[in-house]
Amino acid sequence: MLIRRAARDDLPEIQAIYAYHVLHGTGSFEEDPPSVEDMTDRFEAVCQRGAWLVATDPTGVLGFSYYTQYKSRSAYRFCAEDSVYVREDVRGQGVGKALVSALFPLAASQGFRQMIAVIGDSANAGSIGVHASLGFRQVGLLRNVGFKFGCWLDVVLMQRALEPAEPAAVR
């Protein structure tokens, strides 16, 4: 498995992975899969203030992760939010963990000091477990804030400090 920065050529496979999760899972609260064009717009926005990675092997893109500033207000400029999605046929094989852990040095090098995971569905044991195994701790639970597949869903908030890449200069 190779983890590298995502490229535009990866976006059709990224879109297919994400569409599967939108249609079959509760980790994303979207109900209609975005198009490749929509994913391209998201990719460009993320890459302006974050990084987007893919894990690949000879079969193609296994999964993707990215981070960007947690919220747009300036006070959040040192806080990143991550996202990770893995192709269904390789879930549980360490792809997600490898992708999330690869984000840490990149985010730290951009001056981020904290990373937040906003995890859809409190029953999402895979994502909660991956994040916990990487040092995230649960800091909040938003009860019944999403409605998908006919049921109310919680959101789990997890947080992890990032090691500064160098002495942080206030921006």
Backbone as CSV, one residue per row, in Angstrom:
resi,resn,N_x,N_y,N_z,CA_x,CA_y,CA_z,C_x,C_y,C_z
1,MET,0.854,-1.185,0.000,0.000,0.000,0.000,0.890,1.236,0.000
2,LEU,0.554,2.171,-0.844,1.256,3.443,-0.942,0.300,4.553,-0.528
3,ILE,0.755,5.431,0.353,-0.030,6.608,0.713,0.661,7.809,0.100
4,ARG,-0.116,8.602,-0.631,0.422,9.768,-1.326,-0.644,10.846,-1.393
5,ARG,-0.222,12.020,-1.815,-1.190,13.097,-2.029,-2.124,12.709,-3.170
6,ALA,-3.373,13.017,-2.997,-4.357,12.730,-4.038,-4.138,13.656,-5.223
7,ALA,-4.523,13.175,-6.379,-4.441,13.944,-7.616,-5.821,13.953,-8.278
8,ARG,-6.008,14.863,-9.194,-7.291,14.952,-9.898,-7.683,13.628,-10.543
9,ASP,-6.695,12.890,-11.039,-6.982,11.600,-11.686,-7.593,10.586,-10.717
10,ASP,-7.410,10.791,-9.407,-7.969,9.888,-8.403,-9.443,10.160,-8.113
11,LEU,-9.937,11.310,-8.532,-11.269,11.736,-8.105,-12.412,10.809,-8.523
12,PRO,-12.394,10.179,-9.689,-13.484,9.226,-9.977,-13.533,8.059,-8.984
13,GLU,-12.365,7.534,-8.590,-12.351,6.445,-7.613,-12.720,6.956,-6.218
14,ILE,-12.260,8.146,-5.874,-12.625,8.763,-4.601,-14.144,8.945,-4.542
15,GLN,-14.708,9.454,-5.617,-16.157,9.684,-5.659,-16.914,8.363,-5.503
16,ALA,-16.426,7.302,-6.121,-17.099,6.002,-6.026,-17.054,5.463,-4.593
17,ILE,-15.920,5.603,-3.932,-15.805,5.162,-2.527,-16.771,5.952,-1.662
18,TYR,-16.766,7.261,-1.830,-17.626,8.098,-1.006,-19.108,7.842,-1.310
19,ALA,-19.442,7.674,-2.581,-20.837,7.403,-2.961,-21.340,6.136,-2.285
20,TYR,-20.506,5.121,-2.209,-20.910,3.891,-1.525,-21.285,4.192,-0.072
21,HIS,-20.434,4.967,0.613,-20.696,5.284,2.014,-21.946,6.149,2.169
22,VAL,-22.161,7.064,1.247,-23.372,7.896,1.303,-24.617,7.020,1.155
23,LEU,-24.589,6.104,0.217,-25.770,5.285,-0.081,-26.009,4.150,0.914
24,HIS,-24.944,3.663,1.571,-25.077,2.464,2.395,-24.692,2.647,3.855
25,GLY,-24.162,3.794,4.230,-23.687,3.957,5.588,-24.195,5.217,6.253
26,THR,-23.879,5.330,7.523,-24.291,6.492,8.297,-23.090,7.325,8.758
27,GLY,-21.904,7.005,8.264,-20.722,7.803,8.582,-20.771,9.165,7.925
28,SER,-21.450,9.265,6.805,-21.712,10.541,6.145,-23.206,10.817,6.270
29,PHE,-23.532,12.034,6.587,-24.945,12.396,6.693,-25.501,12.890,5.362
30,GLU,-24.700,12.876,4.312,-25.250,13.184,2.995,-26.166,12.032,2.591
31,GLU,-27.204,12.359,1.833,-28.141,11.336,1.382,-28.078,11.092,-0.116
32,ASP,-27.519,12.027,-0.850,-27.339,11.888,-2.289,-25.850,12.012,-2.591
33,PRO,-25.277,11.026,-3.268,-23.849,11.086,-3.561,-23.491,12.293,-4.432
34,PRO,-22.419,12.988,-4.092,-21.970,14.082,-4.946,-21.378,13.521,-6.243
35,SER,-21.432,14.326,-7.268,-20.849,13.946,-8.562,-19.327,14.093,-8.518
36,VAL,-18.678,13.598,-9.539,-17.228,13.791,-9.649,-16.912,15.285,-9.701
37,GLU,-17.755,16.049,-10.371,-17.540,17.503,-10.436,-17.651,18.127,-9.052
38,ASP,-18.634,17.700,-8.261,-18.757,18.190,-6.888,-17.528,17.811,-6.065
39,MET,-17.046,16.583,-6.221,-15.865,16.145,-5.490,-14.636,16.943,-5.923
40,THR,-14.592,17.319,-7.193,-13.482,18.143,-7.670,-13.487,19.491,-6.967
41,ASP,-14.647,20.093,-6.839,-14.758,21.371,-6.125,-14.325,21.214,-4.669
42,ARG,-14.738,20.153,-4.031,-14.351,19.901,-2.636,-12.849,19.686,-2.526
43,PHE,-12.304,18.918,-3.451,-10.868,18.637,-3.478,-10.074,19.943,-3.559
44,GLU,-10.469,20.816,-4.470,-9.761,22.086,-4.624,-9.867,22.942,-3.373
45,ALA,-11.036,22.972,-2.745,-11.217,23.759,-1.523,-10.354,23.215,-0.389
46,VAL,-10.322,21.892,-0.229,-9.511,21.290,0.831,-8.038,21.581,0.614
47,CYS,-7.577,21.459,-0.606,-6.152,21.627,-0.890,-5.668,23.065,-0.706
48,GLN,-6.577,24.027,-0.615,-6.176,25.412,-0.360,-5.700,25.608,1.071
49,ARG,-6.233,24.830,2.020,-5.874,25.029,3.422,-5.694,23.711,4.158
50,GLY,-5.395,22.658,3.431,-5.222,21.359,4.054,-4.505,20.419,3.120
51,ALA,-4.791,19.143,3.255,-4.183,18.129,2.388,-5.172,16.994,2.185
52,TRP,-5.094,16.361,1.036,-5.947,15.235,0.684,-5.020,14.095,0.274
53,LEU,-5.154,12.954,0.919,-4.306,11.797,0.666,-5.128,10.627,0.142
54,VAL,-4.469,9.737,-0.574,-5.070,8.471,-0.979,-4.120,7.341,-0.614
55,ALA,-4.697,6.189,-0.350,-3.946,4.950,-0.222,-4.244,4.159,-1.488
56,THR,-3.194,3.657,-2.115,-3.364,2.915,-3.366,-2.587,1.604,-3.317
57,ASP,-2.989,0.704,-4.162,-2.236,-0.513,-4.462,-2.537,-0.841,-5.923
58,PRO,-2.089,-1.970,-6.434,-2.348,-2.263,-7.850,-3.830,-2.317,-8.236
59,THR,-4.726,-2.476,-7.258,-6.157,-2.509,-7.577,-6.761,-1.117,-7.690
60,GLY,-6.017,-0.085,-7.296,-6.520,1.283,-7.387,-6.531,1.976,-6.043
61,VAL,-7.421,2.930,-5.883,-7.539,3.702,-4.648,-8.264,2.844,-3.611
62,LEU,-7.619,2.664,-2.467,-8.174,1.872,-1.376,-8.990,2.725,-0.409
63,GLY,-8.637,4.002,-0.341,-9.312,4.906,0.565,-8.700,6.281,0.459
64,PHE,-9.331,7.230,1.153,-8.813,8.595,1.142,-9.045,9.242,2.491
65,SER,-8.211,10.220,2.777,-8.368,11.030,3.974,-7.976,12.450,3.621
66,TYR,-8.499,13.373,4.406,-8.096,14.756,4.221,-8.329,15.527,5.505
67,TYR,-7.722,16.687,5.564,-8.002,17.613,6.653,-8.063,19.007,6.072
68,THR,-8.780,19.829,6.778,-8.834,21.247,6.476,-9.175,21.968,7.774
69,GLN,-9.155,23.266,7.748,-9.465,24.024,8.959,-10.844,23.635,9.467
70,TYR,-10.963,23.439,10.768,-12.187,22.961,11.394,-13.390,23.846,11.088
71,LYS,-13.265,25.103,11.266,-14.313,26.086,10.947,-13.623,27.267,10.265
72,SER,-14.391,28.065,9.543,-13.781,29.127,8.747,-13.377,30.364,9.554
73,ARG,-13.919,30.552,10.735,-13.567,31.740,11.519,-12.096,31.699,11.919
74,SER,-11.485,32.875,11.975,-10.037,32.963,12.186,-9.570,32.343,13.498
75,ALA,-10.382,32.368,14.524,-9.959,31.795,15.802,-9.701,30.291,15.706
76,TYR,-10.252,29.637,14.693,-10.051,28.201,14.497,-8.837,27.894,13.621
77,ARG,-8.025,28.872,13.307,-6.962,28.679,12.321,-5.903,27.655,12.723
78,PHE,-5.871,27.246,13.980,-4.913,26.232,14.431,-5.568,24.873,14.670
79,CYS,-6.803,24.732,14.251,-7.566,23.507,14.508,-8.043,22.912,13.178
80,ALA,-7.675,21.665,12.945,-8.046,20.962,11.708,-9.132,19.937,12.003
81,GLU,-9.883,19.600,10.965,-10.851,18.506,11.019,-10.465,17.480,9.969
82,ASP,-10.476,16.213,10.363,-10.124,15.159,9.411,-11.366,14.424,8.932
83,SER,-11.231,13.774,7.790,-12.229,12.857,7.250,-11.486,11.681,6.642
84,VAL,-12.096,10.501,6.716,-11.478,9.307,6.141,-12.576,8.357,5.674
85,TYR,-12.387,7.802,4.499,-13.309,6.818,3.930,-12.476,5.744,3.237
86,VAL,-12.888,4.490,3.418,-12.143,3.348,2.896,-13.063,2.523,2.000
87,ARG,-12.485,2.004,0.935,-13.236,1.148,0.018,-13.788,-0.049,0.783
88,GLU,-15.013,-0.404,0.518,-15.732,-1.417,1.299,-14.996,-2.757,1.359
89,ASP,-14.369,-3.174,0.284,-13.731,-4.499,0.267,-12.410,-4.563,1.011
90,VAL,-11.915,-3.444,1.529,-10.657,-3.458,2.286,-10.823,-2.874,3.695
91,ARG,-12.050,-2.685,4.121,-12.275,-2.179,5.484,-11.740,-3.173,6.503
92,GLY,-11.221,-2.652,7.622,-10.708,-3.485,8.689,-9.305,-4.009,8.455
93,GLN,-8.625,-3.485,7.440,-7.282,-3.965,7.109,-6.198,-2.928,7.383
94,GLY,-6.527,-1.869,8.114,-5.523,-0.874,8.497,-5.387,0.296,7.555
95,VAL,-6.180,0.336,6.504,-6.077,1.427,5.524,-6.474,2.757,6.160
96,GLY,-7.598,2.773,6.854,-8.064,4.008,7.482,-7.077,4.534,8.505
97,LYS,-6.556,3.654,9.337,-5.586,4.062,10.363,-4.333,4.655,9.722
98,ALA,-3.846,4.017,8.673,-2.658,4.526,7.986,-2.929,5.889,7.359
99,LEU,-4.102,6.053,6.785,-4.448,7.334,6.151,-4.571,8.461,7.170
100,VAL,-5.240,8.210,8.281,-5.400,9.262,9.286,-4.047,9.612,9.902
101,SER,-3.248,8.622,10.245,-1.952,8.916,10.873,-1.030,9.693,9.936
102,ALA,-1.174,9.493,8.630,-0.353,10.238,7.669,-0.723,11.717,7.612
103,LEU,-1.912,12.065,8.093,-2.320,13.474,8.104,-1.599,14.291,9.174
104,PHE,-1.226,13.665,10.291,-0.707,14.410,11.431,0.508,15.284,11.123
105,PRO,1.571,14.730,10.521,2.734,15.594,10.263,2.442,16.695,9.242
106,LEU,1.577,16.408,8.288,1.218,17.429,7.303,0.471,18.579,7.965
107,ALA,-0.501,18.245,8.797,-1.275,19.280,9.486,-0.384,20.074,10.431
108,ALA,0.475,19.400,11.163,1.382,20.095,12.078,2.314,21.033,11.321
109,SER,2.765,20.602,10.148,3.675,21.450,9.371,2.982,22.707,8.849
110,GLN,1.656,22.689,8.805,0.899,23.873,8.405,0.460,24.705,9.607
111,GLY,0.934,24.343,10.793,0.642,25.129,11.980,-0.580,24.705,12.770
112,PHE,-1.235,23.620,12.360,-2.386,23.145,13.121,-1.900,22.506,14.418
113,ARG,-2.612,22.749,15.511,-2.228,22.236,16.833,-3.192,21.181,17.361
114,GLN,-4.406,21.143,16.823,-5.417,20.182,17.252,-6.091,19.612,16.009
115,MET,-6.535,18.363,16.124,-7.322,17.759,15.055,-8.612,17.236,15.668
116,ILE,-9.706,17.537,14.991,-11.040,17.141,15.418,-11.581,16.111,14.423
117,ALA,-12.201,15.070,14.961,-12.937,14.115,14.140,-14.414,14.290,14.462
118,VAL,-15.206,14.553,13.440,-16.656,14.683,13.590,-17.240,13.427,12.953
119,ILE,-17.578,12.450,13.796,-17.924,11.115,13.321,-19.432,10.929,13.317
120,GLY,-19.958,10.668,12.133,-21.379,10.404,12.005,-21.727,9.040,12.567
121,ASP,-22.739,9.009,13.421,-23.321,7.798,13.982,-22.475,7.256,15.137
122,SER,-23.014,7.339,16.327,-22.304,6.842,17.514,-22.115,5.324,17.476
123,ALA,-22.772,4.632,16.554,-22.564,3.195,16.370,-21.458,2.903,15.352
124,ASN,-20.778,3.933,14.872,-19.720,3.784,13.867,-18.434,3.321,14.557
125,ALA,-18.440,2.054,14.978,-17.327,1.509,15.753,-16.007,1.556,14.996
126,GLY,-16.046,1.391,13.680,-14.813,1.409,12.896,-14.097,2.735,12.985
127,SER,-14.797,3.817,12.696,-14.172,5.143,12.723,-13.805,5.561,14.141
128,ILE,-14.691,5.299,15.086,-14.383,5.640,16.484,-13.147,4.869,16.942
129,GLY,-13.070,3.595,16.604,-11.924,2.773,16.988,-10.630,3.206,16.350
130,VAL,-10.675,3.528,15.067,-9.467,4.016,14.381,-8.967,5.284,15.056
131,HIS,-9.863,6.214,15.286,-9.442,7.474,15.891,-8.921,7.267,17.313
132,ALA,-9.605,6.449,18.099,-9.145,6.175,19.465,-7.763,5.523,19.459
133,SER,-7.525,4.621,18.521,-6.228,3.936,18.457,-5.094,4.891,18.094
134,LEU,-5.442,6.041,17.552,-4.434,7.039,17.168,-4.338,8.188,18.171
135,GLY,-4.927,8.017,19.333,-4.782,9.011,20.386,-5.889,10.038,20.478
136,PHE,-6.918,9.922,19.655,-8.073,10.816,19.792,-8.862,10.370,21.024
137,ARG,-9.473,11.323,21.690,-10.380,10.967,22.779,-11.716,11.651,22.542
138,GLN,-12.751,10.974,22.981,-14.087,11.532,22.789,-14.257,12.742,23.693
139,VAL,-14.683,13.852,23.079,-14.884,15.090,23.833,-16.321,15.580,23.764
140,GLY,-17.152,14.899,22.999,-18.536,15.324,22.917,-19.397,14.334,22.169
141,LEU,-20.692,14.453,22.405,-21.681,13.639,21.719,-22.893,14.527,21.454
142,LEU,-23.226,14.678,20.199,-24.415,15.430,19.809,-25.503,14.412,19.521
143,ARG,-26.510,14.392,20.334,-27.546,13.362,20.235,-28.629,13.731,19.224
144,ASN,-28.967,12.755,18.385,-30.106,12.858,17.470,-30.065,14.099,16.573
145,VAL,-28.914,14.401,16.027,-28.792,15.597,15.180,-28.873,15.293,13.690
146,GLY,-28.773,14.025,13.311,-28.903,13.636,11.915,-30.061,12.674,11.749
147,PHE,-30.689,12.715,10.577,-31.787,11.787,10.289,-31.510,11.177,8.926
148,LYS,-31.268,9.868,8.921,-30.929,9.180,7.679,-31.435,7.744,7.782
149,PHE,-31.896,7.201,6.680,-32.417,5.830,6.632,-33.532,5.621,7.659
150,GLY,-34.303,6.674,7.911,-35.454,6.559,8.795,-35.148,6.549,10.280
151,CYS,-33.925,6.910,10.659,-33.637,6.927,12.100,-32.752,8.129,12.460
152,TRP,-32.851,8.500,13.732,-32.057,9.601,14.252,-30.661,9.106,14.586
153,LEU,-29.664,9.936,14.286,-28.262,9.557,14.475,-27.527,10.606,15.308
154,ASP,-26.598,10.118,16.096,-25.738,10.982,16.892,-24.485,11.343,16.106
155,VAL,-23.766,12.339,16.588,-22.444,12.691,16.082,-21.473,12.623,17.258
156,VAL,-20.374,11.921,17.072,-19.331,11.794,18.086,-18.216,12.773,17.734
157,LEU,-17.816,13.570,18.708,-16.702,14.502,18.539,-15.485,13.931,19.251
158,MET,-14.389,13.814,18.517,-13.136,13.324,19.090,-12.042,14.336,18.782
159,GLN,-11.033,14.392,19.634,-9.982,15.406,19.503,-8.626,14.805,19.834
160,ARG,-7.610,15.308,19.138,-6.222,14.884,19.371,-5.310,16.085,19.190
161,ALA,-4.383,16.246,20.118,-3.356,17.288,19.964,-2.352,16.832,18.917
162,LEU,-1.836,17.789,18.167,-0.794,17.517,17.182,0.525,18.047,17.720
163,GLU,1.585,17.328,17.466,2.907,17.793,17.866,3.337,18.898,16.915
164,PRO,3.766,20.031,17.454,4.199,21.111,16.546,5.404,20.666,15.722
165,ALA,5.377,20.992,14.442,6.480,20.648,13.559,7.698,21.512,13.870
166,GLU,7.446,22.703,14.322,8.491,23.660,14.705,7.818,24.677,15.591
167,PRO,8.562,25.559,16.242,7.893,26.559,17.074,6.827,27.289,16.277
168,ALA,5.621,27.308,16.816,4.509,27.909,16.096,4.583,29.417,16.113
169,ALA,4.419,29.979,14.966,4.300,31.430,14.851,2.819,31.743,14.721
170,VAL,2.350,32.670,15.471,0.946,33.036,15.408,0.690,33.720,14.076
171,ARG,-0.343,33.231,13.398,-0.689,33.817,12.104,-1.899,34.688,12.263
